[in-house]
Amino acid sequence: MITIGLTGWGDHPLLGTNKKTKLEDYTRHFPFVEMDTIFYAIPPEKNIQSWLNKTPETFQFIPKAYQSMTQHKNWLEDFPSEAAMFHAFLARFEPMLEQGRIKAFLFQFPPYFGCTKENVAYLRNVRKWMEDAPIAIEFRNASWYSEQNKEGTLTLLKENQFIHTVVDQPQTPHNSVPFTPVATNSHLTLLRLHGRNYHGWQGENVKNWRTERTLYDYSSEELEYFAETIRELEKETDEVAVIFNNNSGGHAAKNAKTLQDILGISFSGLAPKQLDLF
């Protein structure tokens, strides 16, 4: 099975412009969404319930792990222990988990999270603290995929039932990983497409990386290549979920629709589309 979704539901004019119904409009087009705002704050319970109420019962979410859980921020200011932080995070998403509405929790680690014994031990703790929840791992440090470490990295992911996040991004010197289309979980593999804006990923001399990093429009030829890769990955895993994160210029939804056409797939369980009576 192949599914396609986008990062967030608020930055896609192609899908709808009504600020009050952006999530509902989104669910008419795609079967899941990545929730990147969770990285900055664990949402209140009322938000979780609101998102559930606004979406079809088969619609799924991929919440991005809170930033202290991926070592972007120190946890000491907010929690008595790392275990307590993970417990609070899991407890907040329990309603979604109970309803089968979580496709995976996305743990995107920073560029300085390299392949070390300490970090391998941390990943094993992540699995313990997250219990049996589905976890997707995205690395930003190339050392995990070096000739020396690649086999061990993939084995580590498999042994802990981690979902491999296959990444497409510019190959910059300090914050990128190679495109590695390998499945490590028999149920799910993520393909996360950030775009190929090399300048925007460099960091130095970029005025506003938030608006420039994901400013990219994939060509038809590039999307055809991804379609071939996805079909190969589908042989190794039950589901390949493709996430378009090239949001800055509004290209994500358009590219996702084009890839859907190339693959010749449709999605069931979507919210009904509004009829254009005029």
C-alpha positions as CSV (number, residue, x, y, z in Angstrom):
1,M,0.0,0.0,0.0
2,I,1.1,3.5,-0.8
3,T,-0.1,6.6,1.0
4,I,0.8,10.3,0.6
5,G,0.5,13.2,3.0
6,L,2.0,16.6,3.7
7,T,3.6,18.4,6.6
8,G,0.9,20.4,8.4
9,W,-2.5,21.3,7.0
10,G,-2.3,25.1,7.2
11,D,0.2,26.0,4.4
12,H,-1.4,24.6,1.3
13,P,-3.6,27.1,-0.6
14,L,-4.3,24.5,-3.3
15,L,-6.4,22.5,-0.8
16,G,-8.5,25.4,0.6
17,T,-8.3,29.0,1.9
18,N,-10.8,29.0,4.7
19,K,-8.8,29.5,7.9
20,K,-11.5,27.9,10.0
21,T,-11.7,24.6,8.0
22,K,-8.2,24.0,6.8
23,L,-7.9,20.6,8.6
24,E,-11.3,19.5,7.2
25,D,-10.3,20.7,3.7
26,Y,-7.1,18.8,4.0
27,T,-8.8,15.5,4.8
28,R,-10.7,15.6,1.5
29,H,-7.4,15.0,-0.3
30,F,-5.0,13.0,1.8
31,P,-5.3,10.1,4.3
32,F,-2.7,11.4,6.9
33,V,-0.8,14.4,8.0
34,E,2.6,15.1,9.7
35,M,2.1,17.3,12.7
36,D,5.3,19.4,12.9
37,T,4.0,21.8,15.5
38,I,4.2,19.1,18.2
39,F,8.0,19.5,18.1
40,Y,7.6,22.9,19.8
41,A,5.1,22.0,22.5
42,I,3.1,19.0,23.6
43,P,-0.5,20.0,22.8
44,P,-3.3,20.3,25.3
45,E,-5.9,17.5,25.6
46,K,-8.6,19.7,24.0
47,N,-6.5,20.0,20.8
48,I,-6.1,16.3,20.5
49,Q,-9.9,15.8,20.8
50,S,-10.6,18.6,18.4
51,W,-8.3,17.1,15.7
52,L,-10.0,13.7,16.2
53,N,-13.5,15.2,15.9
54,K,-12.6,17.1,12.7
55,T,-11.3,14.2,10.8
56,P,-12.6,10.9,9.3
57,E,-12.3,7.9,11.6
58,T,-9.7,6.3,9.3
59,F,-7.6,9.5,9.0
60,Q,-4.1,9.2,10.7
61,F,-1.5,11.5,12.2
62,I,2.2,11.5,12.3
63,P,3.1,13.7,15.3
64,K,6.7,14.9,15.4
65,A,8.4,14.1,18.7
66,Y,8.7,17.0,21.2
67,Q,12.1,18.7,20.8
68,S,13.5,17.6,24.2
69,M,12.8,14.0,23.2
70,T,15.2,14.3,20.2
71,Q,17.8,16.2,22.2
72,H,17.2,19.6,20.5
73,K,16.5,21.1,23.9
74,N,17.3,20.1,27.5
75,W,14.4,18.4,29.3
76,L,15.5,19.5,32.8
77,E,13.5,22.8,32.7
78,D,10.2,21.0,32.2
79,F,10.3,17.4,33.6
80,P,11.7,15.6,36.6
81,S,13.2,12.9,34.4
82,E,13.5,11.8,30.7
83,A,11.2,8.9,31.5
84,A,8.6,11.2,32.9
85,M,8.7,13.4,29.8
86,F,8.1,10.4,27.5
87,H,5.3,9.2,29.8
88,A,3.6,12.6,29.6
89,F,3.9,12.7,25.9
90,L,2.5,9.2,25.4
91,A,-0.3,9.9,27.8
92,R,-1.4,13.0,25.9
93,F,-1.7,11.0,22.7
94,E,-3.4,8.0,24.2
95,P,-6.8,8.9,22.7
96,M,-5.3,8.9,19.2
97,L,-3.4,5.6,19.9
98,E,-6.6,3.9,21.3
99,Q,-8.4,4.8,18.1
100,G,-5.6,3.7,15.8
101,R,-5.1,7.2,14.5
102,I,-1.4,7.4,15.0
103,K,0.5,6.2,11.9
104,A,3.9,6.8,13.7
105,F,5.7,9.2,15.9
106,L,8.4,10.9,14.0
107,F,11.7,11.3,15.8
108,Q,13.9,13.6,13.8
109,F,17.3,13.9,15.4
110,P,19.6,16.9,15.0
111,P,22.7,17.1,12.8
112,Y,24.9,16.8,16.0
113,F,23.3,13.5,16.9
114,G,25.9,11.2,15.4
115,C,26.5,7.5,15.5
116,T,28.0,7.0,18.9
117,K,27.6,4.4,21.7
118,E,25.9,7.0,23.8
119,N,23.4,7.8,21.1
120,V,22.8,4.1,20.3
121,A,22.0,3.6,24.0
122,Y,19.6,6.6,23.9
123,L,17.7,5.1,20.9
124,R,17.2,1.9,22.9
125,N,15.9,4.0,25.7
126,V,13.5,5.7,23.3
127,R,12.1,2.3,22.4
128,K,11.7,1.4,26.1
129,W,10.1,4.7,27.1
130,M,7.7,4.7,24.1
131,E,6.6,1.2,24.9
132,D,5.1,-0.4,21.8
133,A,4.1,2.8,20.0
134,P,5.1,3.0,16.3
135,I,8.3,5.1,16.0
136,A,9.9,6.5,12.8
137,I,13.5,7.5,13.0
138,E,15.0,10.3,10.9
139,F,18.7,11.0,11.1
140,R,20.4,14.2,10.1
141,N,24.0,13.1,10.7
142,A,25.7,11.2,7.8
143,S,27.8,9.1,10.2
144,W,24.8,6.7,10.7
145,Y,25.1,5.8,7.0
146,S,28.9,5.7,6.6
147,E,30.4,2.6,5.1
148,Q,31.5,1.5,8.6
149,N,28.2,2.1,10.3
150,K,25.4,1.7,7.8
151,E,24.8,-2.0,8.3
152,G,24.8,-1.6,12.1
153,T,22.4,1.3,11.8
154,L,19.9,-0.6,9.8
155,T,20.2,-3.6,12.1
156,L,19.6,-1.4,15.1
157,L,16.5,0.0,13.5
158,K,15.2,-3.5,12.7
159,E,15.9,-4.9,16.2
160,N,14.0,-2.1,17.8
161,Q,11.1,-2.2,15.3
162,F,11.9,1.3,14.3
163,I,10.5,2.6,11.1
164,H,13.2,3.9,8.7
165,T,12.6,7.4,7.4
166,V,14.1,7.6,4.0
167,V,15.1,11.2,3.4
168,D,15.5,13.2,0.2
169,Q,17.3,16.5,0.8
170,P,20.3,18.4,-0.6
171,Q,23.6,16.8,0.0
172,T,25.2,19.6,2.1
173,P,28.5,19.1,4.1
174,H,27.2,19.2,7.7
175,N,23.4,18.4,8.1
176,S,22.4,15.9,5.5
177,V,22.2,12.1,5.0
178,P,22.4,10.1,1.8
179,F,19.2,8.9,0.1
180,T,19.0,5.3,1.5
181,P,15.8,3.6,0.3
182,V,15.8,0.6,2.7
183,A,12.9,-0.7,4.8
184,T,13.6,-1.7,8.4
185,N,10.0,-2.4,9.6
186,S,7.7,-4.9,7.8
187,H,4.6,-2.7,8.4
188,L,5.7,0.8,7.5
189,T,8.4,2.9,5.8
190,L,8.4,6.7,5.5
191,L,9.8,8.6,2.6
192,R,10.2,12.2,3.6
193,L,10.8,14.7,0.8
194,H,12.4,18.0,1.9
195,G,13.2,19.4,-1.5
196,R,16.6,20.0,-3.0
197,N,17.3,23.6,-2.3
198,Y,21.0,23.4,-1.6
199,H,21.4,27.0,-0.7
200,G,18.5,27.0,1.8
201,W,20.0,24.0,3.7
202,Q,23.5,25.5,4.1
203,G,22.6,27.6,7.1
204,E,25.3,30.2,6.6
205,N,24.3,33.2,4.6
206,V,20.6,32.2,4.7
207,K,18.5,35.1,6.0
208,N,15.5,33.0,6.9
209,W,16.1,29.3,6.8
210,R,12.4,28.6,7.7
211,T,11.2,30.1,4.5
212,E,14.1,29.1,2.3
213,R,15.0,25.5,3.3
214,T,12.0,23.8,1.9
215,L,11.5,26.2,-1.1
216,Y,11.6,23.7,-3.9
217,D,9.3,22.4,-6.7
218,Y,10.0,18.8,-7.6
219,S,10.2,18.1,-11.4
220,S,8.1,15.5,-13.1
221,E,11.3,13.5,-13.7
222,E,12.2,13.6,-10.0
223,L,8.7,12.5,-9.1
224,E,8.9,9.6,-11.6
225,Y,12.2,8.5,-9.9
226,F,10.5,8.5,-6.5
227,A,7.6,6.5,-7.9
228,E,10.0,3.8,-9.0
229,T,11.7,3.8,-5.6
230,I,8.4,3.6,-3.8
231,R,7.3,0.6,-5.8
232,E,10.6,-1.1,-4.9
233,L,10.1,-0.3,-1.2
234,E,6.6,-1.6,-1.3
235,K,8.1,-5.1,-1.9
236,E,9.8,-4.8,1.5
237,T,7.0,-3.3,3.7
238,D,3.2,-3.3,4.0
239,E,3.0,0.5,3.6
240,V,5.1,3.2,2.1
241,A,4.0,6.6,3.4
242,V,5.3,9.6,1.5
243,I,5.5,13.0,3.2
244,F,6.1,16.1,1.2
245,N,7.8,18.7,3.4
246,N,8.6,21.2,0.6
247,N,6.1,23.7,1.9
248,S,7.8,27.1,1.7
249,G,6.6,27.9,-1.8
250,G,3.3,26.0,-1.7
251,H,4.7,23.2,-3.9
252,A,4.0,20.3,-1.5
253,A,0.3,19.7,-2.4
254,K,0.9,20.1,-6.1
255,N,3.8,17.7,-6.1
256,A,1.9,15.2,-4.0
257,K,-1.0,15.3,-6.4
258,T,1.3,14.7,-9.3
259,L,3.0,11.8,-7.6
260,Q,-0.4,10.3,-6.9
261,D,-1.3,10.5,-10.6
262,I,2.0,9.0,-11.6
263,L,1.4,6.1,-9.2
264,G,-2.2,5.8,-10.3
265,I,-3.5,5.4,-6.8
266,S,-6.5,6.7,-4.9
267,F,-7.3,6.9,-1.2
268,S,-10.3,5.5,0.6
269,G,-11.9,7.0,3.7
270,L,-11.4,10.6,2.8
271,A,-13.8,13.3,3.8
272,P,-16.3,14.0,1.0
273,K,-15.3,16.9,-1.3
274,Q,-17.5,19.9,-1.5
275,L,-19.5,20.2,-4.7
276,D,-18.8,23.2,-6.9
277,L,-22.4,24.2,-7.8
278,F,-21.3,27.1,-9.9
